[in-house]
Amino acid sequence: MAPIRAAATLLLGLTILSSQGCAMASPPCFSRKPDLNFPRAERVRPNLTHGEAGRRLYDALVAGDRAGVAAQLRADPRLANLQVRYDTRGDRPAGQDGDLLTFAVTACDEAMLATLLDAGVPADGAAPGLALSFALLADAPTMAELLLRSGASPDPQKRGGVNLMREVAAAGQLGATMMLVRHGLDQQWVDRFGRGHLETALDMDRFQVADVLAAAGAPLWRMSQGNHMPVHNLVETPDPGDPAEAAAHARLIERARRGGRPWPPPPPGQATPDN
């Protein structure tokens, strides 16, 4: 068994199941996203790091015992990196995931989340960005704001964590996008293919999300692998259909044409950094 790896895409998750296989209600603060891949107690508890001490801490957390959680973390600060393990030779089983902050967020327990942070649990969590990825999709933004104000990175993918903008864009969450931008989302970050957050949003036809990113400085004419640029997505999807998405699409084209750039842009096979 090896330590946790970052979850790939929360929106591919399944409804929570009990150990008997019966469907359970999603956490109350996720009423708009009930099908996220929430941690399942029957898959979490047997696979926690720190053995029996880890299980005692987990039990206190899910019971809402803030004083007990704080006391256990004071007695053994190493427990701050408690997380779920799985066999990395295969895919992670659904629901076998999480760390202390994630357990508090998915329990909709903001007071417990504050207790953990006050006790010294790093705001990025033992699984970088996982708790924040859930918090950004919750019905209210308060837990996400708390994590970000406490020092959580808006770009945990830089060190192997969750790509938050991928989750937020897939959900079409404008408020969460604005929150990440406000807390310093890196508009210049690109993956190994030269693609950044703007490209992710445009690939999903999330033009309103892309409009927020472009307004905050994400480059529309950045070249990535295959000589593809974000502006090519605007040409490839001429009619988004939804009126709000169409209006954002038009604003993006207007922004792309500023400065005398040619329009439409040259096809990917003919595009160069100069045109």
N, C-alpha and C positions, 0 to 999 in steps of 0.2 A: 504494500500500500504506500502511496506517495502523497505529499501534501496537495492541497487544493490547487486546481488550475482555474483561470478565469472562465466564467460561463460564456458560451459563444453568443447565443441570442435568446434573451428571455422570452421573446414573443413566440418561440417555438415550443414553449412549455405546455404542460397538460394540467387539467384540473387536479387539485389536491385529492389524494385518495387516502383513506384510512388503511390500517394494516389488514383489514378484512376485505379491502377493495371497494368499499362503498364511497360514493362521491360525498365530499364534505364541502361546506360553504367556504368561499374564499374569504380572506381577511376583510373586515368591514371597511377599511380605508382604501380598498382596491376595487370598489364596486364597478368602476369603469373598465377595469382590466382583470376580470376574474379568472382568466385562463393563463396567467403567468406561471412560470415553473417555480412555484414556491417550495421552500424546504419542507420535507415531510419528516415528521418526528421519527417514524419507524425506520427511516433510512439515514437520519442524521445521528441519532443518539448512539447507535452501536459503532459508528465510524468516526467519532470525535478524537482529536488528538488529546494528549494529557491523561488518558486513561480514566480512572474513577474520579479523579479531581475534575477533569473536564466534564464528565457527566453530571457531577454535583452542581457545577457552575451553570451548566445548561438547564438543569431542572429548576434552579432558583430563578433563572432568567425567564423561562416560559411561565413560571408561577407568579411573575411580577414582583418578586421579592428583591426590591432595590437595595435595601440595607444588606441583605445576605450576599448579593452580587458584589457590592462594594467591599464588603469585608473579605470575601474570598480573593478578590483582586489585590487588596492590600497585603494579604498574607502571602500570596504567591503571584507577583507581577508577571511571571512568565505566562500565566493563563490568558493574558491580553491577546495572544496570538492564536487562541483556540480556533480551530477550523475543522471542516469535514474532509476526510480522506476518501480516496477511491482508487481502484486498480487502474493505473494509467495504461495498462496494456489493452484496455477496451474503452468504449464510450462511457461517459459518466451517466449512471442511472438517473432518471428523472427524479428530482427532489432530493438527491444525495449531494447537497451543496450548502455552503454558507459559512459564516463566521459570526462572532458575537454581534456586530453591528447589524448584519443582515437579519439575524434572528429577532432583534428588537424592532427593526423596520417592518418586517413581514408580520409581526405580531401587532402592528399599529400602536406600539408603546413608545411614544415620544419621550415620556419621563424616563423610561429605562434607557433609551438612547442617550439622553443627557447624562444619566448616571454613569454609563460606560465611558463616555468622552471625558467626564470629570475625573474618572478613575484612571485615566491615562491610556485608554485604548486609542491607537492612532486613527485619525478620521478617515483614512483611506481603507482601513480594515486589513485583516490578515489576507483577505482575497481582494486585491486592490480594485476599488470601484464597484464591487458587487452590491453592497448596501445602498450606495448612491444610485445605482441603476434602478433598483426597486423604488427608492424614495422619489425619484424623478417621475415615476409613473403612478404614484399614489394620487388619490383624489385631491389632496391638499398639498401645497408645496412646503409645509413647515419643516418636515424632517429633512428634506433635501437642503433647504436653506441652513438648517442647523449644521449639517455635515460640512457644507461648503464654507460657512463662517468659521467652522472649527479647523479648517485647513485641508479638507478633502480636495484632491486635484480634479479639475474638470477634464483632464486628459490622462486617466490612468492607463490607457493603452500604450503610453510611452514606455511603461515598464512592465508590459505583459499583462495588464489588467483589462477590464471591460472597456470596450469602445462605446462610451456613453452616447455619443452623437448617433451611432448606428441604431441604438435602442430607441432613442428619442425620435429620430427621423422616421423609423419604421412605424412608430405609434402616431406620427403626425402631431407631436406635442410642441406647439408654438411657445407656450409659457415656459416649458422646461428648456427649450432652445435659448430663449432670452435669458434665462437664469444662468445657463452655462456661459453664454457670451459675457454676461455681466460679471461673472467670477473669473474671467480671464481665459476662456477657451482659446487654444492656440490655432489661429486661422492659417498659419503657415505650415502646420504639421502635415506630413504626407507619409503614407505607408511605403513599402518597398517597391510598389509599382508607380509611385509618384502621385497617388490619389489622396485627397484630403476629405475633410468633413463635407465641403460643398459638393464634391463629386458623389459622395454617399447619398446625400439628400436628393440630388438630381436623378441619380440612378433609380430611385424609388418614386420618381415623379412627385416629390414633396416640394412643390415650388414655393409655397409659403415659408417653409422652413429654410429653403435655399435663399429666399429673399432676405430673411433675417441675417443669415450668415454673410451674404454679399454686402449688405448694408454695413456690416461690422468689419468689412475689410477682406473677406475671403476672395481670392483672385479668380475671376471668371475666365481669364485667358491663360491659365497655368497649363503647361504641357505635361502630360503624363505618358505612361507607356503606350506605344502604338500611335503616338502623335495626336492623342485625343485630348480635347480641352472641354471644360464645363460648358462653354458656349455651344458645343456640338449637341449637347442634350436639348438645348432650347430649340434647335432646328429640327431635331429628330422627333420632338413631341410638339407639333405646331398647335394642337388644340387639346388642352388638358381636360376639357369637359366641365368640371366643377367651376362655377363662377369665381369663387375666391381663389382657387388655384390658377385660373386663367388670368385674373388680375395680377397676381404675383408673377406669373410667366411674362406678362407684358412689361412689368417693372424691371424684371431681370434683363430683358432685351434692351430696354431703354438705357439701363446702366451699362450694358456691354457695348453699346454703340458710342458711348462717350469717348471723346479724344480722337475721333476720326478713324476708328477701327473699321475695316471692311465688313460689310454685312450683305448677305450671309457670310459666315466665316468660310475659309477654304476647307474642303473635306479633310478628314484626319490624315489621309494619305498624302495630301499636298501641304498640310499645315507645317509651319516652321515657327520658332520662337519669335521671329520678326513680323509675322503676319497674323 
